[in-house]
Amino acid sequence: MKKIIIFLILLLLPSILAGVALYHYYPADSKRLLEMLKVKIVTLYPSLALYIHIQKPPVKKQIPVENSPKRITLPNKPIFINSEIYEAICGEPPKMHLTENFTGCGYCPKYITKVTEDKEFKFLSAYRGSFLKKGEEEALIFMKGCSREDENGSAVIIRNGYGGWSRQQIFQNILFDTPPLEFKDENGLITYVGKRTKTTSLDIHSELISLRISKNGFDEKILFSANLDTGERCKELLQIAFEEPIKKNATQLQAQIEILSCKKGFLSGAYKLSFDLHENGFRANAETAKLMTRIEKYGELR
């Protein structure tokens, strides 16, 4: 027994000395290698995540948007790393870059009904909360690609449990131009609002979309839509363009629009659309509702 112990000491001694020397002369490299080793162990044996701590990139606090007069741009930065959610979203374990931020898959996962020629499933934005089951730690991940061309995106709900994050549900044909605004009503229901743009050779069609997701599916509503003709001739319909919506406070959003009318002076100019959150979703306030009615009736006046 004593000989075996001596043999093991002699066998491991060079590695131990090399490790000590590496740590002494290259402490930063040693810490990085140690962190990579820890991530590899947790990936192979998820149950050890309870005992092995993995460093995660710091998450910057969002700028408060309450009553802010300035435009707020949500950070389009992943809040997860590959070793956490790559397998849940992409359908297979990551082979490299385990500690890097999750940015998507370089292919369309097998669980998606692919109807396009896309070769990438790209990360758009992520939100934490309880979406399917109250009290559970879940996340809603908006992805782009690998679904119907006119609405080329998906929303994937994952849940954190024993063994890490796992995919729970996916909703296809959901897409926003940029990370949507998040609102929560007094009942805890979460609504996402954002802009969706479809460009053709004839015009640019923009929509202001609100989205609610639950275990029974998703409820999508078009709050406002507009067309902007890409040609030079003036059509009988109004030409409207609008910017990304901004969050004014916890229950209100606004969007700046620009209207061009073929009838000189009629409705042409800049306006603000305002929507308020109610129990059944967002509704236009009185001034915006009046403007939308005038826009709808414009064609009747020609």
N, C-alpha and C positions, 0 to 999 in steps of 0.2 A: 504493500500500500504506500509506504514511504517512497519507494522508487517511482511509483506512478505520479505522486505529487511533485517530486523533484523534476520528473520528465515534463510535466505540464508547465511548471514554472519556467524551465529552460525553453520550452516551446513557445510560450507566450511572451517571454521577457523581451525579445526584439520588438514585437508589436507594441508592447506597453511603453518601452523607451522611445520608440518612434512617435507614438501618440503624445507623450509628454513633451518631446522636443518640438513637435508640430504646434502644440498648444502654446509653448513658450515663445517661439519665434514668429508664429503666424496665428495669433489668437482669433482674428476675424475669419480666416479661412476655416479654422477648426470649428468655430461655432456654426458656420454655414453647413459644413459637412455633417455635423451632429444633428442639425435641424433636418437636413435631407434624410438622414438615417431614421429619425423619429417618424417623419411623414411616411416613409416606406413601410415601417413596421405597422403603423396604424392602418395604412391602406390594405396590407395583407391580413391583418388581424384587427378588424374594427372594434372588437370588444375591449381592446387595450386603450381605446381613446379615453376611457374613464381614468386611466392612471398616467398616461403620457400626455403632457401638455405641448401643443403645437402653436408656435407663434403665428399670428395672423396679421395682415397689413392693417394699420390703423384706419378707422373709418372717420372721415371728417364730419363734424357736425354740420347739419344743414343750417343755412341762414334763416332765421325766423321770418315768416312771411306775413305775420299778422299786421294789418294796417300799413303795409309798406307801399309807398307810392312808386317804387322802382320795380322794373321787370325782374322777376326771379327766375333764374335758370337752374333747373334741378341738375345735380351732378350726374353726368352720364358715366359713372365709374362703378365697376363691379364691386359688390360688397362680399363676394364669396371667392374662395380660391379653388383651383382645380381639384385638389384632393377632397374637398367637401362635396361639390355638387356635379362634377363632370359626369360621373357614371349615371346619376339620376336623370340628367338632361340628355346626355349623348348616348346612353344605352350600353356603354362599356367602360371599364376602368381607364384612367389616363395612363399613358405610357411614359410621359415625361412632363417636365415643368409643373410638378405637383404643387409647389408653393406659389406659383404665379396666379394672378387674378384670372378668373374665368371670363373668357371672351366668346365662347361658343365652340361649335364642332366644325371640323373641316369636311363634313359630310352630312347627309340627311339621315337621322337615326331610323332604324328599321321599324320602330313602332309608329312612325308617321306615315299617313297615306299621301305619298308624294305624287303631285300632279304637275310639277314644274321640272325644269332642267337644272335647278340650283345644285351647287356642290358644297354649300356652306349653310350652317344653321347658326346665325349670328346672335349674340347677346345684345339686347336693347336696354333693358332696365330690370330692377328687382325691387320687391317690396315685401316686408315681413308683416305677419299678422296671423289671424285664425280665419281661414276662408271656408273650409269644408266642415271642420269640427271645432266647436268652441273649446278653448283652453289648450289646444294643441299648438306647438311651435311650427308654423308653416311659412312658406314663402311663395310669392307669385312672381314668376319669371317671364317677362315678355321677350320673345325671340322673333327674329326676322328670317324669312326664307322657307323653302321646302313646303309651301302650300299654295293655294290658288293664287294665280298671278295678280288679280286685281286687288286682293286683300292678303298680300303675301306675308303673313305672320301668324304666330301662335302664342297662347298663354299657357304656361305649364305650372301646375301647383305641386310643390314638393313638401314633404313633412320630415321633421327631424325626430328620430326615435332611436331605439336600440340598434346599433350598427351604423348610424349616420343618417344622411338624408336619402329619402326614397321618393320616386315619382308617384303621385296619387291620381292626377287627372290632367288631361290636356284639352284645350279648346283651340280649334284651328280657325283660319280665316279671320284673325284679329290682328290689326296693325295700326300703329300710330307713327307719325313722322318722327317724333322725338319722345323721350320718356314722358308719360302723361302725368297730370296733376292728381294728387290723391286727396280725397275728402272722406270724412267719417261722420255719419249723422248721429243723433242722440241715441239711436237703437244699436249702434255699433256696426251698421252696414257700411261697407266701403264702396265708394264710387270713384272711378277713374275717368278723367276728361282730357281729351287731347285732340289734335288736328290730324286729319288724314287727307292726303293729296293724291289725286290720280291725274297723270298727265298723258294726253293723247296728242296726235298731230293737229287736232282742231282746237282743243281748249284745255284749260287747267281746271279741274273740278276739285273743290275743297269742301270738307265736311268737318263740323265740330261734333265730336262723338262723346257720348257718356256711356260707361260700361260698368255693370254690376255683375259679380261672379258669385255663385253659390253652388252647393252640392247638386242642385237641380239643373244647373246649366248657367248660361250667361244671358243677361238682358242688355241689349245694345239699342241706344236711341240716338237719332240724329237731331241735335239741338238747332243746327243751322247749316245750310249748304249754299254754295255759291259757284258761279262759273266765270271764268275769265277767258275770253276769246283770244287765241294766239294770232289771229289774222289781223289785217289792218282795217278792214271795213267795219263800220259800226252797225251792230245788229239791233233789232227791235227790243231785245231783252237787255236788262241791265248788266253791266260788266262789274263784277265784284271780286275783290281780293281781300283776304284778311290774314292777320299775323297769328302767331302761336298764342293761345290763351295764357293769361297770367292769373295767379291766385291772389286775390285781394285780402281775404281773411279766411277763417275756418269754414265759412258757408257761402262764399261768393267768389265768382270768377268774372273776368272781363276779357274781351277780345276786340282789338282795333280792326276796323274794316274801312276800305276805300271803295267808293262807288263812282262809276263813270256812266253817265246817261247820254243817250243819243239826243235826247231833248235837252237843249242847252239850259243849264241851271236847275233842272228837275232832279232832285235827290242827289246830285253830284256833290261829292265832298267826303270828309272823314267822319266816322261815327264810332261809338263804343257800344258793344253788345254786353249786357250785364245779365247774369243768371244767378239765381239764389237756390240753395239746397233746401228741399222740403222732404217730407217723409217718403214720397214716391219718386224722388229724384230731383233733377234741376228743372227750374221753370224760369222763363224770361221775365224780368221785372216789367212794370207797366210801360215805361218809356221804350224798352227794347221790343216788347210785344207790338206796340203801335208802329214802330219802324218796320218790323217784319211784315205787318199787314200792308203797309204802303208798298213795300217791295213786291209782295205777292200780287197786288192789284195793279202794278205798273203796266203789265201787258194789256189790261182791260182799257187803259186810257189812250192807247195809240190810235 
